Amino acid sequence: MKFINIKYLLFGILAISAFGCDLLDPTEVVNPNLTEETVLNTPNPTSPLVNGVRRQAAILTNAHVPISEIASDNYDNTQTFYNQNMDDLVIRPTDADMNTLNQQVARLRELAMYGLQTVVPQDPDATAEQIAELHFWKGYAFMLSSELFSSLPIEPEGEAVSSSVIADSALKEMNIVISQGGSQTDLMASAQLASARIHRAQGNKMEAVDFAQSAINTSPDLILYIEFDQQNGPLNTMQTALVDRGTFDDFQVLPRMDFLDPKYYFRGANQASPVAVLKIEEAHLIIAEALLSDQDLTAGISKLRDVINVVDSRPVESFSNQQQDRTQRSPGSRPDSTDIEVAASPTDSLRSGLVLYRKGDPISVPTVSGTSVDNDYLDNVTTLDGALETLYLIRQEVFIGEGRRIMDMGVKFVIGEIEYLSNPNIDPSDPGVSPVIPSFIDNVRTELDDFTYDPEAREAVILHDLNRILVENKTSPYVLPFE
């Protein structure tokens, strides 16, 4: 807490009264140690700038992952601490979280650009690796902008441009990283995988497959983490929502995904759980999806087995989760034991092994990737649509807690109110101010998290298998980009 000496406070009030509003101009206050010139003249200013960009990437992750998870069928938000609109896909420009997301993605882009345009030219010690990393984060900001929004300004007070144009800007930056990445193998592979991800979203199958295979060749076990700071911040907001708020139990996971929750857990006072934003599993999934779109069921299933092999190599952590409750303040309302079976829809068979018991011994949870699909499961997949449905189930499971599911659902967020009120080139009639929600998602928007549970029969049945709905609508321009 900051204490103010009353004598100086009174003197300040008198001074303001005597000399008027000129003394309120904040631009007249200059700290000689914090001018741009002073900072640029410190040794190797690019190093702290890169650290600042990484920190901003963490802040952006906190801005988009929790609301994206709430908006999807992955999690039901049962409390009032986090966004109360997203569970029913009520996406509005006036939503504070929309405004925050708009701001944070722009800040990452602009901070990386400032480093490239202002700091690096003044720093003779800037390395090729640092420059490549700044290009990567600039491209990453463009990539997220293209994935999360139908249109968005990509410069201060600029016109809103379409997601496809923003995607082209992202690819341009990633190509620079690939050509100039130097000895940073993981950064190179991250740029290759990001390029594959962008091309997939744009429906560019050949390019997506080529970049995906390049990423596999460059780094066959790639994970790019966003790191958080448990002591000084930013904290991992998903970790806070899933675990650190204790018995509030804000986010309740879809029962068929219970065995994957919580991906983020309390690791101690000095360490936060990181969030993976790029991992090599996606490269294999992209190639598998391309093969299935080519009507090659055998090769597609074979590639899905490669995905399972990668997932099986990822860490599984054991920790106590006794404080987490599945009763949602109503005993018997949610499955909470290993003997409970779950069906993906009323027409699907019950499956075991999807629910954990949390009140006893430590639980074991995959902290990078996990899936309920194994080789025996794949042996029983005999149709192309069945394989696509399985692929999207694996995507849902592998990317849970990472903010990716709504992208597969075809949902797009909106330009925030602050942007269109302050930007003369944006107005409320701009298409980007309205959300994109495909009709087949809109039809079930209030039931995405719904299920029935019979505690006596030990059975839970999910109301809608969203992966089946996606495949049934595979010709829609909003989903399954290779179909």
Backbone hydrogen bonds, N-H to C=O, Kabsch-Sander energy under -0.5 kcal/mol:
donor,donor_aa,acceptor,acceptor_aa,energy
3,F,1,M,-0.5
9,L,5,N,-2.0
10,L,6,I,-2.7
11,F,7,K,-1.9
12,G,8,Y,-2.2
13,I,9,L,-2.1
14,L,10,L,-2.4
15,A,11,F,-2.4
16,I,12,G,-2.4
17,S,13,I,-2.3
18,A,14,L,-2.3
19,F,15,A,-2.5
20,G,16,I,-1.9
22,D,19,F,-0.5
23,L,20,G,-1.2
24,L,21,C,-2.2
25,D,22,D,-1.2
28,E,25,D,-1.6
29,V,26,P,-1.4
30,V,28,E,-0.7
34,L,31,N,-2.2
39,V,35,T,-2.4
40,L,36,E,-2.6
41,N,37,E,-1.2
42,T,39,V,-1.6
47,S,44,N,-1.3
49,L,45,P,-1.5
50,V,46,T,-2.7
51,N,47,S,-1.9
52,G,48,P,-2.3
53,V,49,L,-2.1
54,R,50,V,-2.3
55,R,51,N,-2.2
56,Q,52,G,-2.2
57,A,53,V,-2.1
58,A,54,R,-1.6
59,I,55,R,-2.1
60,L,56,Q,-2.6
61,T,57,A,-2.0
62,N,58,A,-2.1
63,A,59,I,-1.3
64,H,60,L,-1.7
65,V,61,T,-2.6
68,S,64,H,-1.7
69,E,65,V,-2.5
70,I,66,P,-2.3
71,A,67,I,-2.1
72,S,68,S,-1.0
75,Y,69,E,-1.2
76,D,252,Q,-2.9
77,N,75,Y,-0.5
78,T,76,D,-0.8
78,T,250,D,-3.1
88,D,85,N,-1.1
89,L,86,M,-2.3
90,V,85,N,-2.1
91,I,89,L,-1.1
92,R,90,V,-0.6
95,D,92,R,-1.5
98,M,95,D,-0.6
99,N,95,D,-1.9
100,T,96,A,-2.4
101,L,97,D,-2.3
102,N,98,M,-2.5
103,Q,99,N,-2.2
104,Q,100,T,-2.8
105,V,101,L,-2.2
106,A,102,N,-1.5
107,R,103,Q,-2.3
108,L,104,Q,-1.8
109,R,105,V,-1.8
110,E,106,A,-3.0
111,L,107,R,-2.5
112,A,108,L,-2.1
113,M,109,R,-2.2
114,Y,110,E,-2.6
115,G,111,L,-2.0
116,L,112,A,-2.1
117,Q,113,M,-3.0
118,T,114,Y,-2.5
119,V,114,Y,-1.6
120,V,115,G,-3.1
122,Q,118,T,-0.6
122,Q,119,V,-1.1
123,D,120,V,-1.7
126,A,123,D,-1.4
131,I,127,T,-2.2
132,A,128,A,-2.4
133,E,129,E,-2.2
134,L,130,Q,-2.1
135,H,131,I,-2.0
136,F,132,A,-2.2
137,W,133,E,-2.5
138,K,134,L,-2.1
139,G,135,H,-2.6
140,Y,136,F,-2.8
141,A,137,W,-2.2
142,F,138,K,-1.9
143,M,139,G,-2.8
144,L,140,Y,-2.7
145,S,141,A,-2.1
146,S,142,F,-2.3
147,E,143,M,-1.9
148,L,144,L,-2.7
149,F,145,S,-1.5
150,S,413,F,-0.7
152,L,161,V,-2.0
154,I,159,E,-0.5
158,G,155,E,-2.3
161,V,152,L,-2.0
163,S,150,S,-1.9
166,I,162,S,-2.2
167,A,163,S,-2.4
168,D,164,S,-1.6
169,S,165,V,-1.6
170,A,166,I,-2.1
171,L,167,A,-2.5
172,K,168,D,-2.0
173,E,169,S,-1.7
174,M,170,A,-2.3
175,N,171,L,-2.5
176,I,172,K,-1.4
177,V,173,E,-1.9
178,I,174,M,-2.5
179,S,175,N,-2.0
180,Q,176,I,-2.0
181,G,177,V,-1.7
184,Q,181,G,-1.5
185,T,183,S,-1.6
188,M,184,Q,-2.4
189,A,185,T,-2.7
190,S,186,D,-2.4
191,A,187,L,-2.2
192,Q,188,M,-2.2
193,L,189,A,-2.9
194,A,190,S,-2.7
195,S,191,A,-2.1
196,A,192,Q,-2.1
197,R,193,L,-2.7
198,I,194,A,-2.5
199,H,195,S,-2.7
200,R,196,A,-2.6
201,A,197,R,-2.0
202,Q,198,I,-1.5
203,G,200,R,-1.7
204,N,199,H,-2.7
205,K,203,G,-1.5
208,A,204,N,-2.4
209,V,205,K,-2.5
210,D,206,M,-2.3
211,F,207,E,-2.5
212,A,208,A,-2.2
213,Q,209,V,-2.7
214,S,210,D,-2.0
215,A,211,F,-2.3
216,I,212,A,-2.0
217,N,213,Q,-2.4
218,T,214,S,-2.3
219,S,215,A,-2.7
222,L,219,S,-1.7
224,L,278,L,-3.2
225,Y,223,I,-0.6
226,I,275,V,-3.0
227,E,225,Y,-0.6
229,D,234,P,-2.2
230,Q,228,F,-0.6
233,G,229,D,-2.0
237,T,235,L,-0.9
240,T,236,N,-2.1
241,A,237,T,-2.5
242,L,238,M,-2.6
243,V,239,Q,-2.6
244,D,239,Q,-2.0
245,R,240,T,-1.7
246,G,243,V,-2.2
248,F,245,R,-1.6
249,D,246,G,-1.1
250,D,241,A,-0.5
251,F,241,A,-0.7
252,Q,76,D,-2.8
252,Q,250,D,-0.6
253,V,251,F,-0.5
254,L,74,N,-2.5
257,M,254,L,-2.7
258,D,255,P,-1.4
259,F,354,L,-1.4
260,L,257,M,-2.1
261,D,258,D,-1.7
267,R,265,Y,-0.6
267,R,271,Q,-0.7
271,Q,268,G,-1.1
275,V,226,I,-2.0
277,V,224,L,-2.8
278,L,224,L,-1.1
280,I,222,L,-2.1
282,E,279,K,-1.9
283,A,280,I,-0.7
284,H,280,I,-1.4
285,L,281,E,-2.1
286,I,282,E,-2.5
287,I,283,A,-2.0
288,A,284,H,-2.6
289,E,285,L,-2.4
290,A,286,I,-2.0
291,L,287,I,-2.3
292,L,288,A,-2.3
293,S,289,E,-2.0
294,D,290,A,-1.2
295,Q,292,L,-1.6
296,D,291,L,-2.4
297,L,295,Q,-1.1
300,G,296,D,-2.2
301,I,297,L,-2.7
302,S,298,T,-2.1
303,K,299,A,-2.2
304,L,300,G,-1.8
305,R,301,I,-1.6
306,D,302,S,-1.1
307,V,303,K,-1.6
308,I,304,L,-2.1
309,N,305,R,-2.1
310,V,306,D,-2.0
311,V,307,V,-2.7
312,D,308,I,-2.7
313,S,309,N,-0.8
313,S,310,V,-0.9
314,R,311,V,-1.5
317,E,365,V,-2.4
319,F,363,I,-2.1
324,Q,321,N,-1.4
330,S,327,T,-2.2
333,S,330,S,-1.8
340,I,337,S,-1.5
341,E,458,R,-2.2
342,V,351,R,-2.7
343,A,460,A,-2.5
344,A,349,S,-0.5
348,D,345,S,-1.6
351,R,342,V,-2.3
353,G,338,T,-0.6
358,R,356,L,-0.6
363,I,319,F,-2.3
365,V,317,E,-2.6
367,T,315,P,-1.6
368,V,315,P,-0.6
378,L,374,D,-2.1
379,D,375,N,-1.8
380,N,376,D,-0.7
380,N,377,Y,-1.2
381,V,378,L,-1.7
382,T,380,N,-0.7
387,A,383,T,-2.1
388,L,384,L,-2.6
389,E,385,D,-2.6
390,T,386,G,-2.0
391,L,387,A,-2.7
392,Y,388,L,-2.4
393,L,389,E,-1.7
394,I,390,T,-2.6
395,R,391,L,-2.5
396,Q,392,Y,-2.2
397,E,393,L,-2.5
398,V,394,I,-3.2
399,F,395,R,-2.3
400,I,397,E,-0.8
402,E,399,F,-1.9
404,R,399,F,-0.7
407,M,404,R,-1.1
408,D,404,R,-1.1
409,M,405,R,-1.5
410,G,406,I,-0.6
410,G,407,M,-0.9
411,V,406,I,-2.0
412,K,436,V,-2.2
413,F,148,L,-3.5
415,I,432,G,-2.3
417,E,93,P,-2.6
420,Y,416,G,-2.0
421,L,417,E,-2.1
422,S,418,I,-1.6
423,N,419,E,-1.9
426,I,423,N,-1.8
430,D,427,D,-2.5
433,V,430,D,-2.1
434,S,431,P,-1.6
436,V,412,K,-1.5
437,I,435,P,-0.6
441,I,438,P,-1.2
442,D,438,P,-2.9
443,N,439,S,-2.1
444,V,441,I,-1.3
445,R,442,D,-1.0
447,E,444,V,-2.2
448,L,445,R,-0.5
450,D,447,E,-1.3
452,T,461,V,-2.8
454,D,459,E,-3.0
458,R,454,D,-1.5
459,E,454,D,-1.7
460,A,341,E,-2.5
461,V,452,T,-2.7
462,I,343,A,-2.5
463,L,450,D,-2.3
466,L,464,H,-1.1
468,R,465,D,-0.5
469,I,465,D,-1.8
470,L,466,L,-2.4
471,V,467,N,-2.0
472,E,468,R,-2.7
473,N,469,I,-1.1
474,K,471,V,-1.7
476,S,473,N,-2.0
479,V,476,S,-0.8
483,E,480,L,-2.2
